[in-house]
Amino acid sequence: MISSRRPPRLDAAQLRAAARHLGARDGDLLALLRSQGPPPLWGRPAGFRTLIKIILEQQVSLASGAAVYRRLEERIQPFTPERVAGAGVSGLRSLGVTRQKADYCVHLAEAILGGRLDLDALRRMDDSAASAALTRLKGIGPWTAQIYLLMALRRPDVWPSGDLALVRTIQVVKRLRRSPSPARMLTIAEAWRPYRAVAARMLWQHYLAR
């Protein structure tokens, strides 16, 4: 739902305070905080370009997704929903995008142009409504929506449970014998409410450091 009050958005001071709060409640996160300090306030600009980039990053490395995105930006100017929709699936495929992701990108552009997705309205929606609005579109699953809310809208309590880096890092940090399932990830992260996105940032920082 769209709230009359703008949903919370992390800033640097709140991030540091939330990291301390989590450290006081979870000894494993406290160890990360002591060894590495508060995580960076990683962010991306809200909007069409960031959603396209996240789609391109699905199931590949960030570097691979970024390389394809740079190629699109260089060849499609200005990089707008109108131009992406005009390029079509065949145009995106000629620039190195897979058929499936090209279809997703064109579908997103057409949804914005047709009014089926209002990116400005997402800023005023609560987490559940914003995620639902995004995942109604072809090619935008829970992980893509959650990363957009976490990185672009900087929501403090979003948890991308399907993120492979988080899966691997939680197994190490929590000293688990097996890779945790999505259900186990959600159970572990429940203790980190209302700052699950901050916990994710702390774990990503550790993943990158390793």
C-alpha positions in Angstrom: 0.0 0.0 0.0 1.0 3.6 -0.5 1.5 5.3 2.9 0.9 8.9 3.7 4.3 8.7 5.4 7.3 8.0 3.3 8.8 4.6 4.2 12.1 4.6 6.1 15.3 5.1 4.1 18.8 4.3 5.5 21.4 7.0 5.8 25.0 6.7 6.9 24.3 7.6 10.6 21.3 5.2 10.8 23.4 2.4 9.2 26.1 2.8 11.8 23.6 2.8 14.7 21.8 -0.2 13.3 25.1 -2.1 12.9 25.9 -1.5 16.6 22.4 -2.6 17.5 22.8 -5.8 15.7 26.2 -6.4 17.2 24.7 -6.1 20.7 22.2 -8.8 19.8 24.3 -11.2 17.8 27.8 -12.2 18.8 28.7 -13.3 15.2 27.7 -9.9 13.8 29.6 -8.2 16.6 32.7 -10.1 15.6 32.3 -8.8 12.0 31.7 -5.2 13.3 34.9 -5.3 15.4 37.0 -6.7 12.7 35.7 -4.7 9.8 33.7 -1.8 11.1 30.3 -0.7 9.9 29.6 -1.7 6.3 29.5 0.9 3.5 26.2 2.5 2.5 26.2 0.8 -0.9 23.5 2.3 -3.0 22.3 2.7 -6.6 20.1 5.4 -8.0 16.4 4.5 -8.1 14.9 4.1 -11.6 14.8 2.2 -14.8 18.5 1.9 -15.4 19.1 0.2 -12.0 16.3 -2.3 -12.5 17.7 -3.2 -15.9 21.2 -3.6 -14.4 19.8 -5.9 -11.7 18.0 -8.0 -14.2 21.3 -8.4 -16.2 23.0 -9.5 -12.9 20.6 -12.4 -12.3 22.5 -15.7 -12.0 25.8 -14.2 -13.2 28.6 -12.4 -11.5 28.3 -8.7 -10.9 31.2 -8.0 -13.2 29.6 -10.0 -16.1 26.2 -8.2 -15.6 28.0 -4.8 -15.4 29.9 -5.5 -18.7 26.7 -6.2 -20.6 25.0 -3.2 -19.0 27.9 -0.9 -20.1 27.5 -2.2 -23.7 23.8 -1.3 -23.7 24.4 2.2 -22.3 27.1 2.8 -24.9 24.9 1.7 -27.8 21.4 2.8 -26.7 21.4 6.5 -26.2 19.6 8.0 -24.4 19.1 4.9 -22.3 15.4 5.2 -21.7 12.4 2.9 -21.7 11.4 4.3 -25.1 14.7 3.4 -26.6 15.0 0.0 -25.0 11.4 -0.9 -26.1 12.2 0.4 -29.6 15.4 -1.8 -29.8 13.3 -4.8 -29.1 14.5 -8.3 -28.1 16.5 -8.7 -31.3 18.3 -5.4 -30.8 19.3 -6.3 -27.3 20.4 -9.8 -28.3 22.7 -8.2 -30.9 24.4 -6.4 -28.0 25.1 -9.6 -26.1 22.0 -10.0 -24.0 20.5 -13.5 -23.7 17.1 -14.0 -25.3 15.5 -14.5 -21.9 16.9 -11.3 -20.3 16.3 -9.3 -23.5 12.7 -10.3 -23.2 12.6 -9.2 -19.5 14.2 -5.9 -20.3 11.8 -5.1 -23.1 8.9 -6.2 -20.9 10.0 -3.8 -18.2 10.4 -0.9 -20.6 6.9 -1.5 -22.0 5.4 -1.8 -18.5 6.8 1.6 -17.6 5.6 3.1 -20.9 2.2 1.6 -20.5 1.7 2.7 -16.9 1.7 -0.8 -15.5 4.7 0.1 -13.3 5.2 3.5 -11.7 8.7 3.7 -10.4 8.1 7.0 -8.5 5.1 5.4 -6.7 7.4 2.6 -5.4 9.2 5.1 -3.2 5.9 5.7 -1.3 4.9 2.1 -1.0 5.7 -0.1 2.0 8.1 -3.0 1.4 5.4 -5.6 0.7 3.5 -3.5 -1.8 6.6 -2.3 -3.6 7.9 -5.9 -3.9 4.5 -7.1 -5.2 4.4 -4.3 -7.8 7.8 -5.4 -9.1 7.3 -9.1 -9.0 4.1 -8.8 -11.1 6.4 -8.2 -14.1 7.9 -11.0 -16.1 11.6 -11.5 -15.2 11.4 -9.7 -11.8 11.5 -12.3 -9.1 11.8 -11.9 -5.3 15.6 -11.5 -5.4 15.5 -8.8 -8.1 12.8 -6.9 -6.2 14.6 -7.2 -2.9 17.9 -6.0 -4.2 16.1 -3.0 -5.8 14.4 -2.2 -2.5 17.7 -2.7 -0.5 20.1 -0.9 -2.8 18.0 1.7 -4.7 15.3 2.6 -2.1 17.6 1.8 0.8 15.0 0.1 2.9 16.4 -1.1 6.3 14.5 -4.4 6.7 14.7 -6.1 3.3 16.2 -9.6 3.3 17.3 -11.1 -0.1 17.3 -14.7 1.1 18.2 -16.2 -2.3 21.5 -14.2 -2.6 24.3 -16.7 -3.1 26.9 -14.5 -1.4 24.7 -14.3 1.7 24.1 -18.1 1.7 27.9 -18.7 1.6 28.7 -16.1 4.2 26.1 -17.2 6.7 27.4 -20.8 6.4 30.8 -19.5 7.4 29.8 -16.9 10.0 27.3 -19.2 11.7 29.6 -22.2 11.4 27.0 -24.4 9.7 27.9 -27.8 8.3 25.7 -27.4 5.3 24.7 -24.6 3.0 21.5 -23.1 4.6 18.2 -23.5 2.7 16.1 -20.4 1.9 13.8 -21.3 4.8 16.8 -21.6 7.2 18.1 -18.2 6.0 14.8 -16.6 6.8 14.8 -18.2 10.2 18.3 -16.9 11.0 17.6 -13.4 9.6 14.4 -13.2 11.7 16.5 -12.3 14.7 17.9 -9.3 12.8 14.6 -7.5 12.3 14.0 -4.5 11.9 17.5 -4.2 10.3 17.9 -7.3 8.1 19.2 -5.1 5.2 21.9 -3.8 7.5 22.8 -7.4 8.5 23.0 -8.3 4.8 25.4 -5.4 4.2 27.6 -6.6 7.1 27.7 -10.1 5.6 28.4 -8.8 2.1 31.3 -6.7 3.5 32.7 -9.9 5.0 32.2 -11.8 1.8 34.1 -9.2 -0.2 36.9 -9.1 2.4 37.3 -12.8 2.2 
